[in-house]
Amino acid sequence: MEDRIWLLFGFLGHNQYVQLIVHTLLAAFLSVLVAKMATRKLQIVPSGCQNVMEAVVSGILYVGKDVANEEVARKYLVLAGSLAIFIFFSNLMEIIPGFMPPSGNVNFTLTLALIVFIYYHFEGIRKQGLGHYIAHFAGPVKWLSPLIFPVEILSHFSRIISLAFRLFGNIKGDDLFLLVLLMLAPWVFPLAGYALMSFSAILQAFIFMVLTYVYIYGAVTGQEESL
């Protein structure tokens, strides 16, 4: 919500871009903090934050193996896992009064989408070579190449829009949904809204992570997946 009153950062003013930067840095700080807490005193029998983060990492690896394969899941765990945790904390800010979720701003989601887009193409070229990587856009039937090639190019660029606007639209929609609930019944219905938005924060981070794995797998193996 654009007119929120900052609870902790009011001295910085009400410029939306300043708010976006501050909340993005806060989400990054929380991500690093949780990682540090989980790895500060590693134990054979995990407990506390280490136990939670091991479950999260194991879940990300399991999903990565399911949508790609074990090699890709492990090799790109750092990227996919970091994005999932960072996006989760960014999404979660929507349930905290006075905070603006960075993922509710299209500039934030577009930046993340471009990172994934550039990185998976880079990995595809590095793995297959530039000539072979470009050739797979033409499809298996040579006489259809002039038709397939531009369609494939547009398809890949549409992934930027898909990644960016899927996350932005869902989080912004949740934000407006909470605003309506607060206006209608500020002491009753928001409790259910907070529960739904907490689930949405997890779900949207999960979807972004899965799509990251899918796109990387398609790029490094040449086997395009649709999801």
C-alpha positions as CSV (number, residue, x, y, z in Angstrom):
1,M,0.0,0.0,0.0
2,E,1.5,3.3,-1.1
3,D,0.3,5.4,1.8
4,R,1.5,3.1,4.6
5,I,3.1,4.8,7.6
6,W,6.6,3.5,8.3
7,L,6.9,2.1,11.8
8,L,10.7,2.0,11.8
9,F,11.9,3.9,8.8
10,G,9.7,7.0,8.8
11,F,12.8,9.3,9.0
12,L,13.7,8.3,5.5
13,G,10.6,9.8,4.0
14,H,7.8,8.3,1.9
15,N,9.4,8.0,-1.5
16,Q,8.4,4.5,-2.8
17,Y,11.8,3.8,-4.2
18,V,13.5,4.5,-0.9
19,Q,11.0,2.2,0.7
20,L,11.7,-0.5,-1.9
21,I,15.5,-0.3,-1.3
22,V,15.2,-0.3,2.5
23,H,12.8,-3.2,2.5
24,T,14.9,-5.2,0.0
25,L,18.0,-4.7,2.1
26,L,16.0,-5.8,5.1
27,A,14.8,-9.0,3.4
28,A,18.5,-9.7,2.3
29,F,19.6,-9.1,5.9
30,L,17.0,-11.5,7.3
31,S,18.1,-14.1,4.7
32,V,21.7,-13.8,5.7
33,L,20.9,-13.7,9.4
34,V,18.9,-17.0,9.2
35,A,21.7,-18.7,7.2
36,K,24.3,-17.5,9.8
37,M,22.2,-18.7,12.7
38,A,21.7,-22.1,11.0
39,T,25.4,-22.6,10.4
40,R,26.9,-21.0,13.5
41,K,27.1,-24.2,15.5
42,L,26.6,-27.1,13.2
43,Q,25.7,-30.3,15.0
44,I,25.4,-33.9,13.9
45,V,21.9,-34.0,15.5
46,P,20.4,-30.7,14.3
47,S,18.2,-28.6,16.5
48,G,16.6,-25.1,16.3
49,C,17.4,-23.0,13.3
50,Q,19.8,-25.6,11.9
51,N,17.0,-28.2,11.9
52,V,14.6,-25.9,10.1
53,M,17.1,-24.9,7.5
54,E,18.2,-28.5,6.8
55,A,14.5,-29.3,6.2
56,V,14.2,-26.4,3.9
57,V,17.4,-27.3,1.9
58,S,16.3,-31.0,1.8
59,G,12.9,-29.9,0.4
60,I,14.5,-27.7,-2.2
61,L,16.8,-30.5,-3.3
62,Y,13.9,-33.0,-3.4
63,V,11.9,-30.6,-5.7
64,G,15.0,-29.9,-7.8
65,K,15.5,-33.7,-8.4
66,D,11.9,-34.1,-9.3
67,V,11.7,-31.3,-11.9
68,A,15.3,-31.7,-13.2
69,N,17.8,-34.3,-12.0
70,E,20.1,-34.7,-9.0
71,E,23.1,-33.2,-10.7
72,V,21.3,-30.0,-11.7
73,A,19.5,-29.9,-8.3
74,R,22.8,-29.9,-6.3
75,K,24.8,-27.8,-8.7
76,Y,22.3,-24.9,-8.8
77,L,21.0,-25.3,-5.2
78,V,22.8,-22.1,-4.1
79,L,20.9,-20.0,-6.7
80,A,17.5,-21.6,-6.4
81,G,17.7,-21.8,-2.6
82,S,18.9,-18.3,-2.2
83,L,16.1,-17.0,-4.4
84,A,13.5,-19.0,-2.6
85,I,14.6,-17.8,0.9
86,F,15.1,-14.2,-0.2
87,I,11.7,-14.1,-2.0
88,F,10.0,-15.7,1.0
89,F,11.2,-13.0,3.4
90,S,10.3,-10.3,0.8
91,N,6.8,-11.7,0.5
92,L,6.4,-12.1,4.3
93,M,6.7,-8.4,4.9
94,E,3.2,-7.9,3.5
95,I,1.7,-9.2,6.8
96,I,3.7,-6.8,8.9
97,P,1.8,-3.5,9.4
98,G,3.9,-0.5,8.1
99,F,6.1,-2.5,5.8
100,M,5.9,-2.7,2.0
101,P,6.8,-6.2,0.5
102,P,9.5,-5.6,-2.1
103,S,8.0,-8.4,-4.2
104,G,4.9,-6.2,-4.5
105,N,6.9,-3.8,-6.7
106,V,7.4,-4.8,-10.3
107,N,11.0,-3.3,-10.4
108,F,12.0,-5.9,-7.8
109,T,10.4,-8.9,-9.5
110,L,11.6,-7.8,-12.9
111,T,15.2,-7.7,-11.6
112,L,15.0,-11.2,-10.2
113,A,13.5,-12.4,-13.5
114,L,16.3,-10.9,-15.5
115,I,18.9,-12.5,-13.2
116,V,17.4,-15.9,-13.8
117,F,16.9,-15.2,-17.5
118,I,20.6,-14.1,-18.1
119,Y,22.0,-16.8,-15.8
120,Y,20.3,-19.8,-17.4
121,H,21.2,-18.6,-20.9
122,F,24.8,-18.2,-19.7
123,E,24.9,-21.7,-18.3
124,G,23.3,-23.1,-21.4
125,I,25.9,-21.5,-23.7
126,R,28.7,-22.5,-21.3
127,K,27.5,-26.1,-21.1
128,Q,26.6,-26.7,-24.8
129,G,28.6,-24.1,-26.7
130,L,27.2,-21.1,-28.4
131,G,26.5,-22.7,-31.8
132,H,24.8,-25.8,-30.4
133,Y,22.8,-23.7,-27.9
134,I,21.5,-21.4,-30.6
135,A,20.7,-24.3,-32.9
136,H,18.3,-25.9,-30.4
137,F,16.0,-22.9,-30.8
138,A,15.4,-24.0,-34.4
139,G,13.8,-27.2,-33.4
140,P,14.4,-30.8,-34.7
141,V,12.8,-30.3,-38.2
142,K,15.1,-28.2,-40.4
143,W,12.4,-27.0,-42.9
144,L,10.4,-25.6,-40.0
145,S,13.4,-23.7,-38.6
146,P,12.4,-20.3,-40.0
147,L,9.1,-20.6,-38.2
148,I,10.2,-22.2,-35.0
149,F,13.2,-20.0,-34.3
150,P,11.4,-16.7,-33.8
151,V,8.6,-18.5,-31.8
152,E,11.2,-20.0,-29.5
153,I,13.0,-16.6,-29.0
154,L,9.7,-14.9,-28.1
155,S,8.9,-17.8,-25.8
156,H,12.1,-17.3,-23.9
157,F,11.6,-13.6,-23.6
158,S,8.1,-14.2,-22.4
159,R,9.6,-16.0,-19.4
160,I,10.8,-12.7,-18.1
161,I,7.2,-11.4,-18.1
162,S,5.9,-14.6,-16.6
163,L,8.4,-14.7,-13.7
164,A,8.1,-11.0,-12.9
165,F,4.4,-10.5,-13.2
166,R,3.3,-13.8,-11.6
167,L,5.2,-12.9,-8.4
168,F,4.3,-9.2,-8.5
169,G,0.6,-9.8,-9.3
170,N,0.1,-12.3,-6.5
171,I,1.8,-10.3,-3.8
172,K,0.3,-7.0,-4.9
173,G,-3.1,-8.7,-5.0
174,D,-2.6,-10.0,-1.5
175,D,-1.6,-6.6,-0.3
176,L,-4.8,-5.0,-1.7
177,F,-6.9,-8.0,-0.3
178,L,-5.5,-7.2,3.2
179,L,-6.3,-3.5,2.7
180,V,-10.0,-4.4,2.0
181,L,-10.2,-6.6,5.0
182,L,-8.8,-3.9,7.2
183,M,-11.3,-1.5,5.9
184,L,-14.3,-3.8,6.4
185,A,-13.5,-5.5,9.7
186,P,-10.1,-4.5,11.2
187,W,-10.4,-6.8,14.2
188,V,-11.8,-10.0,12.8
189,F,-11.2,-10.9,9.2
190,P,-7.5,-9.9,8.9
191,L,-6.6,-13.0,11.0
192,A,-7.7,-15.2,8.2
193,G,-6.1,-12.9,5.7
194,Y,-2.7,-13.1,7.5
195,A,-2.9,-16.9,7.4
196,L,-3.7,-16.9,3.6
197,M,-0.9,-14.4,2.9
198,S,1.6,-16.4,4.9
199,F,0.7,-19.4,2.8
200,S,1.0,-17.3,-0.4
201,A,4.4,-16.1,0.7
202,I,5.7,-19.7,0.8
203,L,3.8,-20.7,-2.4
204,Q,5.2,-17.8,-4.5
205,A,8.7,-18.4,-3.4
206,F,8.3,-22.1,-4.2
207,I,7.0,-21.4,-7.7
208,F,9.8,-19.0,-8.5
209,M,12.3,-21.6,-7.3
210,V,10.8,-24.4,-9.3
211,L,10.7,-22.3,-12.5
212,T,14.3,-21.4,-11.9
213,Y,15.2,-25.1,-11.8
214,V,13.1,-25.9,-14.9
215,Y,14.7,-23.1,-17.0
216,I,18.2,-24.0,-16.0
217,Y,17.6,-27.7,-16.7
218,G,16.2,-26.9,-20.1
219,A,19.2,-24.7,-20.9
220,V,22.0,-27.0,-19.8
221,T,20.5,-30.2,-21.3
222,G,18.6,-28.8,-24.3
223,Q,15.4,-30.5,-23.1
224,E,12.9,-27.7,-22.9
225,E,10.2,-28.1,-20.3
226,S,6.9,-26.2,-20.0
227,L,5.4,-25.4,-16.7
